[in-house]
């Protein structure tokens, strides 16, 4: 006698994860229209590069260079902030992000060498 399927996925179709890829030259996500890399793209990239965080950083730095060129051509005045673009493309790839510069300017960050 066969056992009935009582799994919670019964009757549901499994959906493939849609890749959240950039739409150039706007650098918006093709799926969710957020600034790319959107949160789902970051998650998928982190999974893909889970054993090579340096490789992820190098890959995203290359995309930062391409995105900067595209975005400056689209909107030269005012040009995108280099700090904002770095945060958007590269800084999230670090395992332990750097402390907030605003906090360190106010003396709230940890002191070194103490």
N, C-alpha and C positions, 0 to 999 in steps of 0.2 A: 504494500500500500504506500503510495507517494505521500510525502509530507507537504502540506500546503505552504506556500510562500507567504510568510508574515513579515517580511522585511519592510521597513518604512519607505523604501524606494519603490515598492510595488506600484505599478500603474503610472509611475512618473518616467518620463524620458530623461535620460542623462544628457546634459548639454556640455558640449566641449567648451573649454575656456577660450574665449575670444581674445586674441592678442591685442593688447592696448599699444598700438603703434603710432608714431608721430605722423601728422599730416604736415608735410613741408610745403611752403616755407613758413607757415604760421606757427608750427611747433605746438599744435593742439592735438589731443588724443583723437584718433579716428573713431573710437567707440563712445567715449563719454564727453568729448569736447572740452575737457579740462586742460590746463596747461600741462604739456608733456615734459617730463615723465610724471604722469598722474600716480596716485597711490596704488592702483592695481598694477600699473607698469612697473613701479618700484618693487612691489612684492614679487612679481613674476621674474624680474631681472635678478633680484636677490636670491631667489630659488635657483635660477639657472646658473648663477655664478657663486653658489654657496660655498664652493671649495676654492674659489679664486677671487677673493675680494680685491686684490690688486688689479687683476684683469678687468674687473667691473669698473674700478676707478679709472683705469686707462681708457676703456671703451667709452665711458661717459665723458671723460675729458675731450676725447675726439669729437663727440657729438656736441659738446659745449662750443667747440671751435666752429663747427658747421652752423649751429643754431645762432651763434653770435653774428656771423656773416649774414645769414638770412634775415634775422630780425632787424639788424641795422639798415639793411637795404629797404625793408618794408617801412620802417619808422625811424629815420635818422634823428629827428628832433622831437622829443628827447630820446636819445638812444637808450636801450635797456641798461640798467645798472650792472656793472661787472660783478658786484657782490651778490646781487639778486640772482643773476644767471649762474654763478658758482654754487650758490646754495641750492638752486633748482636742479642742477645737473650733477654736481660732484659731491658736495659735502655730505649728503645723506648716505653715500656709499661706505663711509667709515663705520667701523663697528661701534666706536665710542665717539660720537660727534664732539667737536670742540665746544667749550663753554660759550655761552652767549656773550659776544663782545660788549653789549650794553651792561651786563652784570659785572664784568671785569673792570670796566671803567669806573664803576661806583665803589670798587673795593670789595665787592661781594664774592669774588671768585677766590679759589684756593691760592694761598701764597706758595711760591716755590722756594726751596732752599731754606725754609724756616724750620 
